[in-house]
Each structure stands twice: as structure tokens, then as C-alpha cells.
Amino acid sequence: MTVTTETIETVEPARARDGGAGPLPSLTGALLAVESLLLGGGQRTARRNAWTSVLEDRRRARDRIEAQRVLGTAPAAPALRS
């Protein structure tokens, strides 16, 4: 896979440090470039899918804990009479 300028994020303050020679890639962009060189497209996709799943699991866990907290402090519902 070819690394393009779209792949690499740049940091504008780099221009001031190096006398305006051009932007330097950010750490994220550099890591993405290394990842694209080392991993094939399928492995990279699998890794990103796995990380997305981890983040989604963490979100669901936070939601579950919040729901338990809210339900645990809510007053009991009155019994229905038939």
C-alpha cells in the first residue's frame, strides 16, 4: 500500500521550528504510515475492527453500570391491582 499525504496528519507548529521548510507528520500519522507498511490490508482492517469492538464493549459496560445505578436508586414501582 502506498502512503499518501492524506494518510499522514501534519502539525502546523512544525513550520515555525524548522524555518518553514514544511510540516512534520504527527505521531498518529507516523504510526499509521508504519502500520500501512508492516501490515497487509486484511490485517489492518481486522485490527481496527477489533479495536472498534473493544470500544463498543466499553461503552455498553458504562451504559449498563449507569442503568444499574439509576435502577438501584429508583423507588420500587407500586404493585398493580387487578
LOKOL-440059 format. One record per atom (N, C-alpha, C): residue number from 0; residue in three letters; z, x, y. Coordinates in pm, 1 decimal. Example, Ala and Ser with C-alpha at 12.3 -4.5 7.8 and 13.67 -1.06 7.14 Angstrom:
// residues 2
 resi resn        z        x        y
    0  ALA    780.0   1319.0   -569.0
    0  ALA    780.0   1230.0   -450.0
    0  ALA    780.0   1320.0   -330.0
    1  SER    708.0   1285.0   -225.0
    1  SER    714.0   1367.0   -106.0
    1  SER    787.0   1290.0      3.0
END
This chain:
// residues 82
 resi resn        z        x        y
    0  MET      0.0     84.3   -116.7
    0  MET      0.0      0.0      0.0
    0  MET      0.0     89.2    123.4
    1  THR    -72.0     49.9    224.4
    1  THR    -81.1    126.7    347.4
    1  THR     23.9     79.0    446.4
    2  VAL     92.2    172.9    509.1
    2  VAL    190.7    140.8    611.5
    2  VAL    118.4    130.6    745.0
    3  THR    137.1     19.2    813.0
    3  THR     71.1     -1.5    941.5
    3  THR    175.6     -7.4   1051.8
    4  THR    128.7     -9.3   1174.1
    4  THR    221.7    -19.3   1286.7
    4  THR    293.0   -153.3   1287.4
    5  GLU    235.5   -255.2   1223.7
    5  GLU    302.5   -384.4   1213.9
    5  GLU    422.6   -376.3   1122.4
    6  THR    419.1   -283.9   1025.8
    6  THR    527.8   -268.0    930.9
    6  THR    648.2   -200.2    994.4
    7  ILE    623.7   -113.5   1088.4
    7  ILE    730.3    -32.7   1145.9
    7  ILE    772.2    -88.9   1280.5
    8  GLU    900.5   -122.5   1291.8
    8  GLU    954.6   -168.4   1419.0
    8  GLU    981.7    -44.5   1505.5
    9  THR    966.3    -60.3   1633.9
    9  THR    987.4     53.7   1722.2
    9  THR   1105.0     31.3   1813.9
   10  VAL   1157.2    139.2   1865.1
   10  VAL   1268.8    135.9   1957.3
   10  VAL   1220.0    186.8   2091.7
   11  GLU   1225.2    103.6   2194.2
   11  GLU   1173.4    139.1   2326.6
   11  GLU   1248.9    254.1   2392.3
   12  PRO   1383.6    265.9   2379.4
   12  PRO   1451.3    377.3   2445.7
   12  PRO   1402.5    514.5   2400.5
   13  ALA   1332.4    521.0   2291.4
   13  ALA   1280.8    648.8   2242.3
   13  ALA   1184.3    710.2   2343.4
   14  ARG   1115.0    629.3   2419.6
   14  ARG   1020.6    681.1   2518.9
   14  ARG   1092.7    764.1   2624.1
   15  ALA   1210.0    719.4   2665.5
   15  ALA   1285.5    792.8   2767.0
   15  ALA   1336.8    925.0   2710.4
   16  ARG   1376.1    928.6   2585.0
   16  ARG   1430.1   1050.1   2525.0
   16  ARG   1324.8   1157.4   2506.3
   17  ASP   1204.8   1118.2   2464.9
   17  ASP   1104.0   1219.4   2431.7
   17  ASP    999.4   1238.0   2541.7
   18  GLY   1028.2   1191.0   2659.2
   18  GLY    936.8   1212.5   2771.0
   18  GLY    816.1   1122.0   2769.1
   19  GLY    822.5   1009.3   2699.3
   19  GLY    712.8    913.6   2699.8
   19  GLY    603.4    942.8   2599.2
   20  ALA    631.3   1026.2   2500.0
   20  ALA    530.4   1060.8   2400.3
   20  ALA    499.4    944.0   2308.0
   21  GLY    587.2    843.4   2302.5
   21  GLY    562.1    727.3   2218.9
   21  GLY    689.9    682.6   2151.4
   22  PRO    691.4    560.6   2101.7
   22  PRO    811.4    506.0   2039.9
   22  PRO    837.0    567.6   1902.5
   23  LEU    963.6    576.1   1867.0
   23  LEU   1002.8    622.4   1734.2
   23  LEU   1031.6    501.5   1647.0
   24  PRO   1007.4    509.6   1517.4
   24  PRO   1037.1    395.0   1430.7
   24  PRO   1187.3    373.4   1420.9
   25  SER   1227.5    248.3   1410.7
   25  SER   1368.4    216.6   1392.7
   25  SER   1407.5    248.0   1249.0
   26  LEU   1535.5    245.8   1222.7
   26  LEU   1583.5    270.9   1087.5
   26  LEU   1529.0    166.9    990.0
   27  THR   1529.1     40.2   1031.1
   27  THR   1476.3    -65.7    944.8
   27  THR   1329.4    -41.7    912.9
   28  GLY   1252.8     -8.1   1015.3
   28  GLY   1110.7     17.1    993.9
   28  GLY   1086.5    136.5    904.4
   29  ALA   1167.2    240.2    923.1
   29  ALA   1153.4    359.5    839.2
   29  ALA   1186.5    326.8    693.7
   30  LEU   1291.4    249.0    672.5
   30  LEU   1327.7    211.1    535.1
   30  LEU   1220.4    123.8    470.9
   31  LEU   1162.7     33.3    549.6
   31  LEU   1053.9    -49.2    496.4
   31  LEU    933.5     35.8    458.2
   32  ALA    904.3    136.8    539.0
   32  ALA    791.8    224.9    509.4
   32  ALA    816.2    303.9    382.0
   33  VAL    937.8    356.0    365.1
   33  VAL    971.4    430.7    242.7
   33  VAL    966.4    337.6    122.5
   34  GLU   1020.0    216.6    138.7
   34  GLU   1018.0    119.6     29.4
   34  GLU    874.7     88.3    -12.6
   35  SER    785.6     71.4     83.8
   35  SER    647.7     37.5     50.6
   35  SER    576.9    152.4    -21.3
   36  LEU    616.8    275.5      8.5
   36  LEU    556.6    390.1    -59.3
   36  LEU    610.0    407.2   -200.8
   37  LEU    739.1    381.7   -220.2
   37  LEU    802.0    407.3   -350.5
   37  LEU    786.8    293.2   -449.5
   38  LEU    787.5    171.9   -401.4
   38  LEU    784.0     56.7   -491.3
   38  LEU    647.4    -10.3   -487.8
   39  GLY    608.3    -59.1   -602.3
   39  GLY    486.6   -138.3   -607.7
   39  GLY    513.0   -275.2   -547.1
   40  GLY    408.1   -348.9   -520.3
   40  GLY    423.5   -480.2   -457.6
   40  GLY    510.5   -575.0   -536.6
   41  GLY    498.5   -575.4   -667.9
   41  GLY    578.0   -665.8   -750.8
   41  GLY    725.7   -632.8   -747.3
   42  GLN    758.9   -504.5   -753.3
   42  GLN    899.4   -464.4   -748.4
   42  GLN    959.9   -498.0   -613.2
   43  ARG    885.9   -475.1   -507.7
   43  ARG    936.0   -503.0   -374.0
   43  ARG    961.9   -652.8   -358.1
   44  THR    868.6   -734.2   -406.2
   44  THR    885.1   -878.8   -398.9
   44  THR   1005.9   -923.1   -479.5
   45  ALA   1022.0   -867.5   -598.3
   45  ALA   1136.4   -903.3   -683.1
   45  ALA   1267.4   -865.8   -615.3
   46  ARG   1272.3   -749.5   -554.1
   46  ARG   1394.8   -706.3   -485.0
   46  ARG   1426.6   -800.0   -368.8
   47  ARG   1326.8   -835.1   -291.9
   47  ARG   1351.2   -924.6   -178.1
   47  ARG   1390.7  -1063.9   -224.8
   48  ASN   1328.9  -1113.1   -332.2
   48  ASN   1367.6  -1242.9   -386.8
   48  ASN   1511.9  -1240.0   -435.2
   49  ALA   1550.7  -1130.3   -500.3
   49  ALA   1687.9  -1117.7   -548.7
   49  ALA   1785.4  -1116.6   -431.8
   50  TRP   1754.5  -1044.4   -326.8
   50  TRP   1843.9  -1038.9   -211.2
   50  TRP   1853.3  -1175.6   -143.3
   51  THR   1741.9  -1246.6   -135.2
   51  THR   1743.4  -1381.3    -78.2
   51  THR   1833.4  -1472.2   -160.7
   52  SER   1829.5  -1457.3   -292.6
   52  SER   1915.9  -1536.8   -380.2
   52  SER   2062.9  -1503.8   -357.5
   53  VAL   2094.2  -1376.5   -340.2
   53  VAL   2232.3  -1335.6   -313.2
   53  VAL   2281.1  -1399.6   -183.8
   54  LEU   2199.4  -1393.6    -79.6
   54  LEU   2239.0  -1451.7     48.7
   54  LEU   2257.2  -1602.9     38.3
   55  GLU   2170.5  -1668.7    -36.9
   55  GLU   2181.8  -1813.7    -55.2
   55  GLU   2307.9  -1848.5   -133.9
   56  ASP   2340.3  -1770.5   -237.4
   56  ASP   2463.5  -1792.5   -313.7
   56  ASP   2585.9  -1776.9   -224.5
   57  ARG   2584.9  -1677.7   -137.0
   57  ARG   2697.0  -1656.9    -45.4
   57  ARG   2711.2  -1774.5     50.9
   58  ARG   2598.1  -1827.2     98.8
   58  ARG   2601.9  -1941.9    189.2
   58  ARG   2659.8  -2063.4    119.0
   59  ARG   2615.1  -2087.4     -5.6
   59  ARG   2667.4  -2201.1    -81.2
   59  ARG   2817.1  -2186.4   -107.7
   60  ALA   2862.1  -2063.9   -136.1
   60  ALA   3004.8  -2040.1   -159.4
   60  ALA   3085.6  -2070.6    -33.4
   61  ARG   3034.9  -2027.5     83.2
   61  ARG   3104.1  -2058.4    209.7
   61  ARG   3109.4  -2208.9    232.3
   62  ASP   2998.0  -2277.7    204.9
   62  ASP   2994.7  -2423.6    221.2
   62  ASP   3092.7  -2491.5    126.2
   63  ARG   3100.2  -2443.3      2.5
   63  ARG   3191.1  -2501.3    -96.4
   63  ARG   3336.4  -2483.4    -52.6
   64  ILE   3370.6  -2364.2     -5.6
   64  ILE   3507.5  -2337.2     40.0
   64  ILE   3541.6  -2426.0    159.2
   65  GLU   3448.4  -2442.0    251.4
   65  GLU   3470.6  -2528.0    367.4
   65  GLU   3490.9  -2673.2    323.7
   66  ALA   3409.5  -2720.8    230.5
   66  ALA   3423.7  -2858.6    181.1
   66  ALA   3557.8  -2877.3    112.2
   67  GLN   3601.2  -2779.3     33.3
   67  GLN   3731.6  -2788.3    -33.1
   67  GLN   3843.7  -2790.9     69.7
   68  ARG   3830.8  -2712.7    173.5
   68  ARG   3932.0  -2709.6    278.3
   68  ARG   3940.5  -2845.0    348.4
   69  VAL   3823.8  -2900.2    382.9
   69  VAL   3821.2  -3029.1    451.4
   69  VAL   3873.9  -3139.8    360.8
   70  LEU   3831.9  -3144.2    237.1
   70  LEU   3875.8  -3249.3    144.9
   70  LEU   4022.8  -3234.2    108.4
   71  GLY   4071.6  -3113.1    105.1
   71  GLY   4211.7  -3090.1     71.4
   71  GLY   4305.9  -3135.0    180.6
   72  THR   4260.0  -3136.6    304.8
   72  THR   4345.8  -3175.9    415.7
   72  THR   4320.8  -3319.5    460.0
   73  ALA   4220.1  -3384.4    405.2
   73  ALA   4189.5  -3522.0    443.4
   73  ALA   4289.2  -3615.0    375.1
   74  PRO   4327.4  -3725.0    442.9
   74  PRO   4419.2  -3818.9    379.5
   74  PRO   4350.9  -3888.6    262.3
   75  ALA   4430.0  -3930.0    167.8
   75  ALA   4375.2  -3997.5     49.5
   75  ALA   4315.7  -4132.0     90.6
   76  ALA   4207.2  -4169.5     27.9
   76  ALA   4142.6  -4297.8     57.4
   76  ALA   4228.7  -4410.1      0.7
   77  PRO   4237.6  -4521.4     72.5
   77  PRO   4316.9  -4634.2     20.6
   77  PRO   4252.5  -4692.5   -105.1
   78  ALA   4334.9  -4742.3   -193.8
   78  ALA   4285.3  -4799.9   -319.0
   78  ALA   4211.7  -4930.2   -288.4
   79  LEU   4101.7  -4951.7   -353.5
   79  LEU   4022.9  -5074.1   -335.8
   79  LEU   4081.0  -5184.0   -425.0
   80  ARG   4092.8  -5304.5   -369.8
   80  ARG   4141.2  -5418.6   -448.2
   80  ARG   4023.7  -5506.7   -482.9
   81  SER   4022.6  -5554.1   -603.2
   81  SER   3910.5  -5641.0   -642.4
   81  SER   3950.8  -5783.1   -652.7
END
